[in-house]
Amino acid sequence: MANTFSALKRVRMDKRRTRFNRMRKTRLRSAIRAIRQVIASKDAAAAQAMLPKTYSIIDRAAKWGIVKKNTAARYKSRLTAHVKRLVAAA
């Protein structure tokens, strides 16, 4: 166990940051899962409506360091490609 004041403070801060990061990562995964389900259900209008909201969540997660910037770009690129394919088919 930590035995200096600064080490004890680091433990407290790490617990708080872990809680926030876990919440943010869960929000990111839930948003991606939701839009993938809409894409799988072939609902082009709903997928287009959800895309900007999902982009926002992905960008914020990248800003906070939950995922790397290239990973966020890859998520956005693949989701966009799926939605474009869905809209073209509709």
MMTF fields as JSON, N, C-alpha, C and O atoms, coordinates in Angstrom:
{
  "mmtfVersion": "1.0.0",
  "mmtfProducer": "UNKNOWN",
  "numBonds": 359,
  "numAtoms": 360,
  "numGroups": 90,
  "numChains": 1,
  "numModels": 1,
  "chainsPerModel": [1],
  "groupsPerChain": [90],
  "chainIdList": ["A"],
  "bondAtomList": [4, 2, 8, 6, 12, 10, 16, 14, 20, 18, 24, 22, 28, 26, 32, 30, 36, 34, 40, 38, 44, 42, 48, 46, 52, 50, 56, 54, 60, 58, 64, 62, 68, 66, 72, 70, 76, 74, 80, 78, 84, 82, 88, 86, 92, 90, 96, 94, 100, 98, 104, 102, 108, 106, 112, 110, 116, 114, 120, 118, 124, 122, 128, 126, 132, 130, 136, 134, 140, 138, 144, 142, 148, 146, 152, 150, 156, 154, 160, 158, 164, 162, 168, 166, 172, 170, 176, 174, 180, 178, 184, 182, 188, 186, 192, 190, 196, 194, 200, 198, 204, 202, 208, 206, 212, 210, 216, 214, 220, 218, 224, 222, 228, 226, 232, 230, 236, 234, 240, 238, 244, 242, 248, 246, 252, 250, 256, 254, 260, 258, 264, 262, 268, 266, 272, 270, 276, 274, 280, 278, 284, 282, 288, 286, 292, 290, 296, 294, 300, 298, 304, 302, 308, 306, 312, 310, 316, 314, 320, 318, 324, 322, 328, 326, 332, 330, 336, 334, 340, 338, 344, 342, 348, 346, 352, 350, 356, 354],
  "bondOrderList": [1, 1, 1, 1, 1, 1, 1, 1, 1, 1, 1, 1, 1, 1, 1, 1, 1, 1, 1, 1, 1, 1, 1, 1, 1, 1, 1, 1, 1, 1, 1, 1, 1, 1, 1, 1, 1, 1, 1, 1, 1, 1, 1, 1, 1, 1, 1, 1, 1, 1, 1, 1, 1, 1, 1, 1, 1, 1, 1, 1, 1, 1, 1, 1, 1, 1, 1, 1, 1, 1, 1, 1, 1, 1, 1, 1, 1, 1, 1, 1, 1, 1, 1, 1, 1, 1, 1, 1, 1],
  "groupList": [{"groupName": "MET", "atomNameList": ["N", "CA", "C", "O"], "elementList": ["N", "C", "C", "O"], "formalChargeList": [0, 0, 0, 0], "bondAtomList": [1, 0, 2, 1, 3, 2], "bondOrderList": [1, 1, 2], "singleLetterCode": "M", "chemCompType": "L-PEPTIDE LINKING"}, {"groupName": "ALA", "atomNameList": ["N", "CA", "C", "O"], "elementList": ["N", "C", "C", "O"], "formalChargeList": [0, 0, 0, 0], "bondAtomList": [1, 0, 2, 1, 3, 2], "bondOrderList": [1, 1, 2], "singleLetterCode": "A", "chemCompType": "L-PEPTIDE LINKING"}, {"groupName": "ASN", "atomNameList": ["N", "CA", "C", "O"], "elementList": ["N", "C", "C", "O"], "formalChargeList": [0, 0, 0, 0], "bondAtomList": [1, 0, 2, 1, 3, 2], "bondOrderList": [1, 1, 2], "singleLetterCode": "N", "chemCompType": "L-PEPTIDE LINKING"}, {"groupName": "THR", "atomNameList": ["N", "CA", "C", "O"], "elementList": ["N", "C", "C", "O"], "formalChargeList": [0, 0, 0, 0], "bondAtomList": [1, 0, 2, 1, 3, 2], "bondOrderList": [1, 1, 2], "singleLetterCode": "T", "chemCompType": "L-PEPTIDE LINKING"}, {"groupName": "PHE", "atomNameList": ["N", "CA", "C", "O"], "elementList": ["N", "C", "C", "O"], "formalChargeList": [0, 0, 0, 0], "bondAtomList": [1, 0, 2, 1, 3, 2], "bondOrderList": [1, 1, 2], "singleLetterCode": "F", "chemCompType": "L-PEPTIDE LINKING"}, {"groupName": "SER", "atomNameList": ["N", "CA", "C", "O"], "elementList": ["N", "C", "C", "O"], "formalChargeList": [0, 0, 0, 0], "bondAtomList": [1, 0, 2, 1, 3, 2], "bondOrderList": [1, 1, 2], "singleLetterCode": "S", "chemCompType": "L-PEPTIDE LINKING"}, {"groupName": "LEU", "atomNameList": ["N", "CA", "C", "O"], "elementList": ["N", "C", "C", "O"], "formalChargeList": [0, 0, 0, 0], "bondAtomList": [1, 0, 2, 1, 3, 2], "bondOrderList": [1, 1, 2], "singleLetterCode": "L", "chemCompType": "L-PEPTIDE LINKING"}, {"groupName": "LYS", "atomNameList": ["N", "CA", "C", "O"], "elementList": ["N", "C", "C", "O"], "formalChargeList": [0, 0, 0, 0], "bondAtomList": [1, 0, 2, 1, 3, 2], "bondOrderList": [1, 1, 2], "singleLetterCode": "K", "chemCompType": "L-PEPTIDE LINKING"}, {"groupName": "ARG", "atomNameList": ["N", "CA", "C", "O"], "elementList": ["N", "C", "C", "O"], "formalChargeList": [0, 0, 0, 0], "bondAtomList": [1, 0, 2, 1, 3, 2], "bondOrderList": [1, 1, 2], "singleLetterCode": "R", "chemCompType": "L-PEPTIDE LINKING"}, {"groupName": "VAL", "atomNameList": ["N", "CA", "C", "O"], "elementList": ["N", "C", "C", "O"], "formalChargeList": [0, 0, 0, 0], "bondAtomList": [1, 0, 2, 1, 3, 2], "bondOrderList": [1, 1, 2], "singleLetterCode": "V", "chemCompType": "L-PEPTIDE LINKING"}, {"groupName": "ASP", "atomNameList": ["N", "CA", "C", "O"], "elementList": ["N", "C", "C", "O"], "formalChargeList": [0, 0, 0, 0], "bondAtomList": [1, 0, 2, 1, 3, 2], "bondOrderList": [1, 1, 2], "singleLetterCode": "D", "chemCompType": "L-PEPTIDE LINKING"}, {"groupName": "ILE", "atomNameList": ["N", "CA", "C", "O"], "elementList": ["N", "C", "C", "O"], "formalChargeList": [0, 0, 0, 0], "bondAtomList": [1, 0, 2, 1, 3, 2], "bondOrderList": [1, 1, 2], "singleLetterCode": "I", "chemCompType": "L-PEPTIDE LINKING"}, {"groupName": "GLN", "atomNameList": ["N", "CA", "C", "O"], "elementList": ["N", "C", "C", "O"], "formalChargeList": [0, 0, 0, 0], "bondAtomList": [1, 0, 2, 1, 3, 2], "bondOrderList": [1, 1, 2], "singleLetterCode": "Q", "chemCompType": "L-PEPTIDE LINKING"}, {"groupName": "PRO", "atomNameList": ["N", "CA", "C", "O"], "elementList": ["N", "C", "C", "O"], "formalChargeList": [0, 0, 0, 0], "bondAtomList": [1, 0, 2, 1, 3, 2], "bondOrderList": [1, 1, 2], "singleLetterCode": "P", "chemCompType": "L-PEPTIDE LINKING"}, {"groupName": "TYR", "atomNameList": ["N", "CA", "C", "O"], "elementList": ["N", "C", "C", "O"], "formalChargeList": [0, 0, 0, 0], "bondAtomList": [1, 0, 2, 1, 3, 2], "bondOrderList": [1, 1, 2], "singleLetterCode": "Y", "chemCompType": "L-PEPTIDE LINKING"}, {"groupName": "TRP", "atomNameList": ["N", "CA", "C", "O"], "elementList": ["N", "C", "C", "O"], "formalChargeList": [0, 0, 0, 0], "bondAtomList": [1, 0, 2, 1, 3, 2], "bondOrderList": [1, 1, 2], "singleLetterCode": "W", "chemCompType": "L-PEPTIDE LINKING"}, {"groupName": "GLY", "atomNameList": ["N", "CA", "C", "O"], "elementList": ["N", "C", "C", "O"], "formalChargeList": [0, 0, 0, 0], "bondAtomList": [1, 0, 2, 1, 3, 2], "bondOrderList": [1, 1, 2], "singleLetterCode": "G", "chemCompType": "PEPTIDE LINKING"}, {"groupName": "HIS", "atomNameList": ["N", "CA", "C", "O"], "elementList": ["N", "C", "C", "O"], "formalChargeList": [0, 0, 0, 0], "bondAtomList": [1, 0, 2, 1, 3, 2], "bondOrderList": [1, 1, 2], "singleLetterCode": "H", "chemCompType": "L-PEPTIDE LINKING"}],
  "groupTypeList": [0, 1, 2, 3, 4, 5, 1, 6, 7, 8, 9, 8, 0, 10, 7, 8, 8, 3, 8, 4, 2, 8, 0, 8, 7, 3, 8, 6, 8, 5, 1, 11, 8, 1, 11, 8, 12, 9, 11, 1, 5, 7, 10, 1, 1, 1, 1, 12, 1, 0, 6, 13, 7, 3, 14, 5, 11, 11, 10, 8, 1, 1, 7, 15, 16, 11, 9, 7, 7, 2, 3, 1, 1, 8, 14, 7, 5, 8, 6, 3, 1, 17, 9, 7, 8, 6, 9, 1, 1, 1],
  "groupIdList": [1, 2, 3, 4, 5, 6, 7, 8, 9, 10, 11, 12, 13, 14, 15, 16, 17, 18, 19, 20, 21, 22, 23, 24, 25, 26, 27, 28, 29, 30, 31, 32, 33, 34, 35, 36, 37, 38, 39, 40, 41, 42, 43, 44, 45, 46, 47, 48, 49, 50, 51, 52, 53, 54, 55, 56, 57, 58, 59, 60, 61, 62, 63, 64, 65, 66, 67, 68, 69, 70, 71, 72, 73, 74, 75, 76, 77, 78, 79, 80, 81, 82, 83, 84, 85, 86, 87, 88, 89, 90],
  "secStructList": [7, 7, 7, 1, 2, 2, 2, 2, 2, 2, 2, 2, 2, 2, 2, 2, 2, 2, 2, 2, 2, 2, 2, 2, 2, 2, 2, 2, 2, 2, 2, 2, 2, 2, 2, 2, 2, 2, 2, 2, 6, 6, 7, 2, 2, 2, 2, 2, 2, 2, 2, 2, 2, 2, 2, 2, 2, 2, 2, 2, 2, 2, 2, 2, 6, 1, 1, 7, 2, 2, 2, 2, 2, 2, 2, 2, 2, 2, 2, 2, 2, 2, 2, 2, 2, 2, 2, 2, 2, 7],
  "xCoordList": [0.842, 0.0, 0.878, 1.976, 0.387, 1.125, 1.296, 0.4, 2.446, 2.68, 3.122, 3.541, 3.041, 3.3, 2.015, 1.133, 1.927, 0.706, 0.484, -0.642, 1.568, 1.429, 1.012, 0.226, 1.542, 1.176, -0.281, -0.987, -0.731, -2.128, -3.046, -4.1, -2.631, -3.432, -3.487, -4.542, -2.374, -2.354, -3.328, -3.997, -3.405, -4.338, -5.768, -6.574, -6.087, -7.436, -7.746, -8.84, -6.79, -7.001, -7.162, -7.989, -6.376, -6.47, -7.833, -8.398, -8.358, -9.689, -10.748, -11.618, -10.654, -11.624, -11.499, -12.508, -10.286, -10.069, -10.512, -11.091, -10.242, -10.662, -12.175, -12.704, -12.867, -14.327, -14.839, -15.731, -14.286, -14.711, -14.354, -15.164, -13.14, -12.722, -13.572, -13.902, -13.927, -14.774, -16.153, -16.715, -16.691, -17.986, -17.924, -18.829, -16.861, -16.728, -16.539, -17.085, -15.781, -15.566, -16.858, -17.141, -17.638, -18.933, -19.863, -20.566, -19.87, -20.708, -20.292, -21.146, -18.994, -18.481, -18.921, -19.442, -18.718, -19.081, -20.581, -21.016, -21.364, -22.823, -23.28, -24.165, -22.678, -23.056, -22.711, -23.504, -21.522, -21.114, -21.999, -22.404, -22.294, -23.163, -24.557, -25.149, -25.078, -26.42, -26.49, -27.435, -25.5, -25.554, -25.325, -25.876, -24.52, -24.332, -25.625, -25.912, -26.402, -27.692, -28.66, -29.407, -28.648, -29.514, -29.095, -29.944, -27.793, -27.291, -27.697, -28.094, -27.597, -27.969, -29.456, -29.865, -30.275, -31.722, -32.12, -33.304, -31.135, -31.348, -32.214, -32.965, -32.115, -32.879, -31.957, -31.236, -31.991, -31.066, -31.305, -30.347, -32.553, -32.864, -32.374, -31.773, -32.632, -32.198, -30.674, -30.095, -30.028, -28.569, -27.959, -26.987, -28.525, -28.026, -28.252, -27.421, -29.358, -29.646, -28.698, -28.32, -28.323, -27.459, -25.989, -25.209, -25.606, -24.191, -23.525, -22.451, -24.103, -23.435, -23.295, -22.284, -24.299, -24.222, -23.107, -22.366, -23.003, -21.956, -20.584, -19.638, -20.47, -19.216, -18.784, -17.614, -19.727, -19.424, -18.868, -17.886, -19.495, -19.043, -17.663, -16.814, -17.432, -16.131, -15.046, -13.962, -15.343, -14.358, -14.015, -12.85, -15.013, -14.751, -13.912, -13.017, -14.199, -13.415, -11.957, -11.052, -11.723, -10.356, -9.674, -8.488, -10.437, -9.883, -9.448, -8.405, -10.24, -9.933, -8.888, -8.396, -8.536, -7.533, -8.108, -7.363, -9.411, -10.045, -9.651, -9.348, -9.66, -9.14, -8.151, -8.201, -7.259, -6.296, -6.986, -8.068, -6.355, -6.97, -7.165, -8.177, -6.211, -6.348, -7.463, -8.157, -7.633, -8.715, -10.055, -10.981, -10.155, -11.389, -11.66, -12.801, -10.63, -10.79, -11.24, -12.066, -10.707, -11.092, -12.554, -13.283, -12.988, -14.394, -15.302, -16.28, -14.966, -15.793, -15.817, -16.867, -14.671, -14.579, -15.419, -16.144, -15.32, -16.057, -17.559, -18.351, -17.945, -19.372, -19.932, -21.034, -19.162, -19.601, -19.766, -20.741, -18.819, -18.886, -20.121, -20.799, -20.418, -21.613, -22.889, -23.803, -22.947, -24.151, -24.31, -25.421, -23.208, -23.291, -23.779, -24.593, -23.282, -23.706, -25.193, -25.91, -25.65, -27.047, -27.943, -29.007, -27.514, -28.299, -28.345, -29.389, -27.252, -27.214, -28.143, -28.77, -28.221, -29.088, -30.571, -31.43, -30.858, -32.257, -32.853, -34.02],
  "yCoordList": [-1.187, 0.0, 1.237, 1.239, 2.274, 3.522, 4.11, 4.013, 4.716, 5.233, 6.692, 7.189, 7.387, 8.817, 9.527, 8.939, 10.791, 11.538, 11.628, 11.503, 11.845, 11.977, 10.64, 10.613, 9.538, 8.22, 7.901, 7.32, 8.27, 8.055, 8.865, 8.39, 10.095, 10.931, 10.314, 10.329, 9.774, 9.132, 7.95, 7.729, 7.203, 6.078, 6.576, 6.003, 7.656, 8.227, 8.728, 8.496, 9.414, 9.951, 8.832, 8.929, 7.777, 6.649, 5.977, 5.591, 5.84, 5.24, 6.077, 5.548, 7.396, 8.303, 8.264, 8.182, 8.322, 8.294, 6.969, 6.937, 5.882, 4.567, 4.511, 3.975, 5.064, 5.064, 5.849, 5.382, 7.027, 7.845, 7.181, 7.161, 6.638, 6.007, 4.785, 4.539, 4.022, 2.849, 3.281, 2.656, 4.353, 4.879, 5.349, 5.074, 6.053, 6.57, 5.45, 5.513, 4.439, 3.314, 2.542, 2.093, 2.384, 1.711, 2.491, 1.906, 3.822, 4.668, 4.532, 4.47, 4.485, 4.334, 3.005, 2.962, 1.932, 0.606, 0.491, -0.107, 1.058, 1.004, 1.749, 1.282, 2.907, 3.69, 2.95, 2.924, 2.348, 1.608, 0.382, 0.068, -0.302, -1.482, -1.097, -1.813, 0.032, 0.471, 0.777, 0.364, 1.496, 1.838, 0.606, 0.508, -0.332, -1.584, -2.385, -3.019, -2.364, -3.061, -2.413, -3.107, -1.081, -0.373, -0.693, -0.9, -0.733, -1.08, -2.504, -2.774, -3.41, -4.806, -4.951, -5.861, -4.05, -4.11, -3.419, -3.364, -2.887, -2.275, -1.02, -0.752, -0.253, 0.988, 2.163, 2.67, 2.585, 3.613, 4.963, 5.647, 5.354, 6.661, 6.744, 7.739, 5.711, 5.707, 5.679, 6.324, 4.943, 4.867, 6.234, 6.639, 6.942, 8.274, 9.249, 10.123, 9.104, 9.984, 9.712, 10.635, 8.457, 8.095, 8.392, 8.515, 8.509, 8.656, 9.876, 9.718, 11.086, 12.234, 12.091, 12.499, 11.517, 11.321, 10.338, 10.532, 9.28, 8.287, 8.896, 8.634, 9.713, 10.414, 11.232, 11.221, 11.935, 12.789, 11.969, 12.359, 10.848, 9.999, 9.431, 9.369, 9.015, 8.463, 9.536, 9.275, 10.736, 11.83, 12.193, 12.428, 12.239, 12.563, 11.482, 11.781, 10.216, 9.119, 9.222, 8.95, 9.613, 9.782, 10.96, 10.902, 12.027, 13.211, 12.87, 13.332, 12.071, 11.705, 10.613, 10.335, 9.981, 8.924, 7.553, 6.636, 7.39, 6.089, 5.145, 3.974, 5.676, 4.943, 5.871, 7.089, 5.284, 6.094, 6.796, 6.392, 7.852, 8.648, 7.834, 7.985, 6.981, 6.163, 5.133, 4.815, 4.617, 3.679, 4.374, 3.816, 5.587, 6.364, 6.639, 6.535, 6.985, 7.245, 5.981, 6.046, 4.85, 3.577, 3.254, 2.841, 3.439, 3.212, 4.079, 3.597, 5.371, 6.306, 5.944, 5.994, 5.584, 5.252, 4.02, 4.009, 3.005, 1.768, 1.962, 1.438, 2.705, 2.972, 3.777, 3.508, 4.767, 5.576, 4.718, 4.868, 3.825, 2.951, 2.067, 1.876, 1.529, 0.679, 1.482, 1.008, 2.684, 3.508, 3.912, 3.889, 4.281, 4.661, 3.481, 3.657, 2.293, 1.089, 0.842, 0.459, 1.064, 0.854, 1.872, 1.515, 3.128, 4.17, 3.913, 4.104, 3.492, 3.213, 2.05, 2.048, 1.075, -0.08, 0.275, -0.343, 1.271, 1.628, 2.474, 2.856],
  "zCoordList": [0.0, 0.0, 0.0, 0.557, -0.624, -0.691, 0.705, 1.543, 0.945, 2.291, 2.307, 3.353, 1.182, 1.19, 0.787, 0.162, 1.152, 0.84, -0.663, -1.144, -1.398, -2.853, -3.483, -4.43, -2.953, -3.481, -3.153, -3.977, -1.969, -1.599, -2.503, -2.924, -2.795, -3.688, -5.08, -5.715, -5.567, -6.886, -6.926, -7.936, -5.841, -5.769, -5.883, -6.615, -5.148, -5.224, -6.623, -7.138, -7.242, -8.59, -9.615, -10.522, -9.469, -10.409, -10.335, -11.358, -9.127, -8.969, -9.684, -10.376, -9.502, -10.121, -11.64, -12.341, -12.15, -13.596, -14.198, -15.284, -13.495, -13.975, -14.101, -15.075, -13.115, -13.151, -14.357, -15.065, -14.596, -15.738, -17.063, -17.99, -17.153, -18.407, -18.724, -19.884, -17.699, -17.915, -18.422, -19.321, -17.837, -18.261, -19.712, -20.499, -20.056, -21.418, -22.433, -23.535, -22.076, -22.99, -23.196, -24.307, -22.15, -22.254, -23.163, -23.987, -23.017, -23.868, -25.33, -26.214, -25.587, -26.952, -27.543, -28.657, -26.812, -27.315, -27.549, -28.534, -26.654, -26.795, -28.044, -28.761, -28.303, -29.482, -30.765, -31.706, -30.802, -31.994, -32.182, -33.301, -31.097, -31.172, -31.673, -32.48, -31.193, -31.583, -33.072, -33.745, -33.592, -35.015, -35.877, -36.973, -35.398, -36.151, -36.212, -37.227, -35.143, -35.144, -36.124, -36.814, -36.186, -37.134, -38.562, -39.429, -38.808, -40.14, -40.498, -41.631, -39.537, -39.788, -40.073, -40.793, -39.507, -39.739, -41.039, -41.374, -41.781, -43.107, -43.063, -44.001, -41.985, -41.858, -42.202, -41.343, -43.464, -43.952, -43.283, -42.922, -43.112, -42.525, -41.075, -40.671, -40.315, -38.916, -38.821, -37.946, -39.707, -39.693, -40.006, -39.369, -40.978, -41.304, -40.151, -39.903, -39.456, -38.324, -37.147, -36.426, -36.961, -35.837, -36.094, -35.149, -37.351, -37.693, -37.041, -36.46, -37.104, -36.462, -34.948, -34.377, -34.301, -32.848, -32.502, -31.539, -33.306, -33.072, -33.33, -32.588, -34.385, -34.66, -33.455, -33.074, -32.862, -31.724, -30.56, -29.929, -30.288, -29.184, -29.479, -28.589, -30.722, -31.106, -30.99, -30.47, -31.475, -31.41, -29.971, -29.649, -29.115, -27.711, -27.052, -26.261, -27.377, -26.808, -27.248, -26.459, -28.497, -28.981, -28.29, -27.966, -28.068, -27.401, -25.98, -25.518, -25.295, -23.911, -23.803, -22.71, -24.93, -24.893, -24.604, -24.257, -24.737, -24.513, -25.648, -25.42, -26.881, -28.04, -28.741, -28.573, -29.522, -30.26, -31.414, -31.842, -31.916, -32.981, -34.255, -34.94, -34.573, -35.78, -35.626, -36.592, -34.424, -34.166, -34.338, -34.927, -33.826, -33.982, -35.455, -35.906, -36.201, -37.627, -38.354, -39.264, -37.958, -38.582, -38.297, -39.199, -37.053, -36.707, -37.569, -38.14, -37.656, -38.412, -39.891, -40.531, -40.426, -41.84, -42.174, -43.169, -41.356, -41.624, -41.45, -42.234, -40.438, -40.247, -41.415, -41.893, -41.871, -43.007, -44.254, -44.991, -44.489, -45.665, -45.603, -46.613, -44.432, -44.274, -44.524, -45.198, -43.986, -44.148, -45.613, -46.142, -46.275, -47.686, -48.534, -49.441, -48.236, -48.954, -48.734, -49.658, -47.505, -47.16, -47.875, -48.382, -47.915, -48.576, -50.075, -50.698, -50.655, -52.103, -52.462, -53.522, -51.576, -51.829, -51.682, -52.311, -50.848, -50.578, -51.687, -51.612]
}
